[in-house]
Amino acid sequence: MSAISTREKRLAIATVLVLCYAVIGFTARGRINTWKELVEEAGETQRERFMRESLINRVEHWTGRYEEERHLIKLYAQGVNLDTHWYKILDDAIAASGLSISRRGRPTDEKIAVGDVCEISIDCNDWRGTTENLVRFLYELHKAGVMLDVRKLFIRPEARIPGSLNGNLTLFCAYMRENKPAN
């Protein structure tokens, strides 16, 4: 057998080094991308932690604000069905505003929104009226002195009647029960 020359040894070492760098290069690209994503996620988590800590540190402020506004939310006895109550407020606002609502859905089941505040939603589909009627309707809801929130409002111009609008809206009604639920 012949001995391997120095030149061949150098070529073999250079080939192995090139192969090692190629393998590292191909695998490093995915790892670098993963590392960048983890760094971004860590920064996002750190910002969220900072925000939550600042909210927790202001607990007295938020408790005071809650106590100031708590009297605005009405208390109802446990187990009382409030469908007719919310429908009456809705009907009064409709009558005072001139808005017409063709289809009104049944209130959803009561769910606990936050703490001791309960919430239901009522879908009002196919309402019709002018901009003035809609603004009056929303004002009448506000004037009723209850916690009603319009979170979904879809407005379309009426094709056949100029200046008239139609659409859908969802009212969320907030209230509290006299006795806190078990959960």
VENGINOR-V159533 format. One record per pair of residues at least 24 apart in sequence whose ideal C-beta (glycine too) atoms are under 10 Angstrom apart, sorted by the first residue. I is the first residue (numbers start at 1). J is the second residue. If there is no record, write none. Layout:
# VENGINOR-V159533
i=I j=J
i=I j=J
This chain:
# VENGINOR-V159533
i=66 j=114
i=66 j=115
i=66 j=117
i=69 j=147
i=70 j=116
i=70 j=117
i=70 j=176
i=72 j=145
i=72 j=146
i=72 j=147
i=72 j=174
i=73 j=116
i=73 j=117
i=73 j=118
i=73 j=146
i=73 j=147
i=73 j=174
i=73 j=175
i=73 j=176
i=74 j=145
i=74 j=146
i=74 j=147
i=74 j=174
i=74 j=175
i=74 j=176
i=75 j=116
i=75 j=175
i=75 j=176
i=75 j=177
i=75 j=178
i=75 j=179
i=76 j=118
i=76 j=175
i=76 j=176
i=76 j=177
i=76 j=178
i=77 j=177
i=77 j=178
i=77 j=179
i=78 j=177
i=78 j=178
i=78 j=179
i=78 j=180
i=78 j=181
i=79 j=177
i=79 j=179
i=80 j=177
i=80 j=178
i=81 j=107
i=81 j=110
i=82 j=107
i=82 j=110
i=82 j=118
i=82 j=120
i=82 j=173
i=82 j=175
i=83 j=107
i=83 j=120
i=83 j=122
i=85 j=146
i=85 j=173
i=85 j=175
i=86 j=120
i=86 j=121
i=86 j=122
i=86 j=146
i=86 j=148
i=86 j=171
i=86 j=173
i=86 j=175
i=87 j=122
i=88 j=144
i=89 j=140
i=89 j=141
i=89 j=144
i=89 j=145
i=89 j=146
i=89 j=148
i=89 j=171
i=89 j=173
i=90 j=122
i=90 j=124
i=90 j=137
i=90 j=140
i=90 j=141
i=90 j=144
i=90 j=148
i=90 j=171
i=90 j=173
i=92 j=140
i=92 j=141
i=92 j=143
i=92 j=144
i=93 j=136
i=93 j=137
i=93 j=138
i=93 j=139
i=93 j=140
i=93 j=141
i=93 j=142
i=93 j=143
i=93 j=144
i=93 j=148
i=93 j=171
i=94 j=124
i=94 j=127
i=94 j=129
i=94 j=133
i=94 j=136
i=94 j=137
i=94 j=140
i=94 j=141
i=95 j=137
i=95 j=140
i=96 j=136
i=96 j=137
i=96 j=139
i=96 j=140
i=96 j=141
i=96 j=143
i=96 j=144
i=97 j=129
i=97 j=130
i=97 j=132
i=97 j=133
i=97 j=134
i=97 j=135
i=97 j=136
i=97 j=137
i=97 j=138
i=97 j=139
i=97 j=140
i=97 j=141
i=98 j=129
i=98 j=130
i=98 j=132
i=98 j=133
i=98 j=134
i=98 j=136
i=98 j=137
i=99 j=124
i=99 j=127
i=99 j=128
i=99 j=129
i=99 j=130
i=99 j=132
i=99 j=133
i=99 j=134
i=99 j=135
i=99 j=136
i=99 j=137
i=99 j=138
i=99 j=140
i=99 j=165
i=99 j=169
i=100 j=126
i=100 j=127
i=100 j=128
i=100 j=129
i=100 j=133
i=100 j=166
i=101 j=125
i=101 j=126
i=101 j=127
i=101 j=128
i=101 j=129
i=101 j=137
i=101 j=168
i=101 j=169
i=102 j=126
i=102 j=127
i=102 j=128
i=102 j=166
i=103 j=127
i=103 j=168
i=104 j=171
i=105 j=168
i=105 j=170
i=107 j=171
i=107 j=173
i=108 j=170
i=108 j=172
i=108 j=173
i=110 j=173
i=110 j=175
i=110 j=177
i=110 j=181
i=112 j=177
i=112 j=180
i=112 j=181
i=112 j=183
i=113 j=172
i=113 j=174
i=113 j=175
i=114 j=174
i=115 j=176
i=115 j=180
i=116 j=176
i=116 j=177
i=116 j=178
i=116 j=179
i=116 j=180
i=116 j=181
i=117 j=147
i=117 j=174
i=117 j=175
i=117 j=176
i=117 j=177
i=118 j=173
i=118 j=174
i=118 j=175
i=118 j=176
i=118 j=177
i=118 j=181
i=119 j=147
i=119 j=149
i=119 j=172
i=119 j=173
i=119 j=174
i=119 j=175
i=120 j=171
i=120 j=172
i=120 j=173
i=120 j=174
i=120 j=175
i=121 j=149
i=121 j=151
i=121 j=152
i=121 j=170
i=121 j=171
i=121 j=172
i=121 j=173
i=122 j=148
i=122 j=169
i=122 j=170
i=122 j=171
i=122 j=172
i=122 j=173
i=123 j=152
i=123 j=168
i=123 j=169
i=123 j=170
i=123 j=171
i=124 j=150
i=124 j=152
i=124 j=153
i=124 j=167
i=124 j=168
i=124 j=169
i=124 j=170
i=124 j=171
i=125 j=154
i=125 j=166
i=125 j=167
i=125 j=168
i=125 j=169
i=125 j=170
i=126 j=166
i=126 j=167
i=126 j=168
i=127 j=153
i=127 j=154
i=127 j=155
i=127 j=165
i=127 j=166
i=127 j=167
i=127 j=168
i=127 j=169
i=128 j=158
i=128 j=161
i=128 j=164
i=128 j=165
i=128 j=166
i=128 j=167
i=129 j=158
i=129 j=164
i=129 j=165
i=129 j=166
i=129 j=167
i=130 j=158
i=130 j=161
i=130 j=163
i=130 j=164
i=130 j=165
i=131 j=155
i=131 j=163
i=131 j=164
i=131 j=165
i=132 j=163
i=133 j=164
i=133 j=165
i=134 j=165
i=134 j=167
i=134 j=169
i=137 j=169
i=138 j=169
i=141 j=171
i=141 j=173
i=146 j=173
i=146 j=174
i=146 j=175
i=147 j=172
i=147 j=173
i=147 j=174
i=147 j=175
i=147 j=176
i=148 j=172
i=148 j=173
i=148 j=174
i=149 j=173
i=149 j=174
